[in-house]
């Protein structure tokens, strides 16, 4: 079993408060989880208005499937109109059996 981990940063240029930021980030987190049933959290920059870090974990038996999933997750993040993906990092980890 393989574990995919995508960690990305968002720049939210129109966010003027933590409340506005949370609305955008929570919407993206919920969309990713609802569509793909992945584990996803806001993992960093909690106190900044215009910056967020999101981490997503997912499982597969093949590296090719993990790459496909990472591409689909990236497309959804890129399509978020109120945020810009400023950094993206994918990792493949082997799960202990």
Helices and strands as residue ranges (DSSP letters): E 2-11, H 18-36, E 39-44, E 51-60, H 63-78, E 84-94
